[in-house]
């Protein structure tokens, strides 16, 4: 039987930002590790974007070799404690587990999280190469690339636009999913390796790519995320009480704006509609519960079957009292003296599949009004063009796609400009998540190491 971690009671956790789940106990770890079949052709490894040798680390756990298990994971992943908590395992490693065909897959994520939390990175002997690499952004891709580049002996500096490090891991993912002590520990291990961190530096404003080149950087990896929110483009979207999920989560996670004594507090209303069905929508809705909204809706234009969020996040949101409303598409936000005073949705039905393979929602001509005073839009993000625009002023023009993302070599992550690489959400490949960003960081680091050899 699959082992499951102890969780906070939903009625308790609604009122705090503490981690929802504990780690498995050592006894549970041993029991769960014993379920692994140690397949000769491990499909779980193929499902992992950074190719963690999953059967090997689980075998070490089964043999009570905990530190060895940690060493195996860290051969390819710098962030086991993070990935064990936030990766969509059901679509990746666990989704490919043979046991999952007829029963419950091995709880790979829980085993990885336990291992990461209870082991330390090996000390690395670094031989300086005399080469310098600049990394723009301190999220998953940047942290991963920095680790691999520093191990190769390069002088590595990470430039972060915000006043704290971690990128979307810090400002986007709430602490009840990713405790800050976990993220801080991972960043501290990089600092111990000699990676340098510079905060409050907006590349494209504070410093340009050209200036970084002039400062002697031999290669640059851009992984600044995609922080430009996608909105609904409907009437009333500019009213007070309408937030992008990015703004809402950043203000709470990074600025503690739910505390009314802060410099820029949030106005906490009675009821909120969160528009979208992905992990960010779940994070926003569950955060809204915790900051004090009495009624929290997630409104999604398809059915529950098509929700793209992790199954665990959907379950947790429901347990915490979030009200899911399906087959509803936003049409108008109602106005009362400049503030949100309700929201109108068209009732939908599902038609034929679209390019994503999911059935497309089709309007029925019937409408429903929700009594809400706040709206949070969680429909994804696009790339902020600051870097590209500033580069043009220096005579550097990147090739981008029609949405503004960097066009890169899929294997090396090199952009159209030699020695400048891009990855993560500014040059996405596949689903936008932590582990895919890490995969991009590893590819970029490998290519940069080869370039500078």
Number of C-alpha atoms within 10 A of each C-alpha: 10 13 20 16 14 12 13 14 12 15 11 10 19 22 14 15 18 16 17 21 16 13 18 18 14 12 10 16 23 19 16 23 25 16 17 20 15 14 11 7 8 17 18 24 19 16 19 22 18 21 16 21 19 23 21 15 25 31 20 17 24 19 14 14 13 19 19 18 26 26 18 17 25 18 15 18 24 24 24 24 26 25 23 22 18 20 18 23 24 19 12 18 26 23 20 20 24 18 15 13 10 7 11 15 22 26 22 23 22 24 27 23 20 23 26 27 17 11 16 15 16 12 9 11 10 13 11 12 13 10 16 20 26 24 25 26 30 31 24 30 33 34 28 26 30 31 22 23 23 25 19 20 18 23 21 24 22 23 24 24 19 17 10 15 24 21 22 22 22 22 22 22 22 25 21 17 18 22 20 19 10 16 18 14 15 21 19 12 17 19 13 11 16 19 21 15 17 17 15 13 17 18 22 17 12 10 14 19 23 16 14 16 17 10 10 12 20 20 21 24 27 29 27 29 26 20 17 14 19 15 17 15 11 11 13 18 19 15 19 18 20 21 20 22 28 22 17 22 27 19 18 21 21 15 15 18 21 21 13 12 9 11 10 13 15 17 12 18 16 14 20 28 26 28 28 24 25 19 22 23 25 25 24 27 29 26 27 28 24 17 20 16 16 15 18 27 22 23 21 23 26 23 18 14 7 13 17 12 17 18 14 12 20 23 12 16 23 15 15 21 18 22 16 18 16 18 19 23 23 21 18 18 26 22 18 12 9 12 17 23 19 20 22 17 19 20 19 22 17 16 12 10 11 10 7 7 8 14 16 17 20 18 17 11 8 9 15 14 15 16 17 21 23 26 25 26 24 28 18 19 17 16 20 17 17 13 20 21 14 19 18 11 11 12 9 15 14 20 15 15 11 8 8 16 22 26 21 23 14 15 11 20 27 24 22 17 12 9 18 21 28 29 35 28 26 22 29 21 16 8 11 14 19 22 26 23 31 27 24 30 33 28 24 31 27 18 18 25 19 10 11 16 9
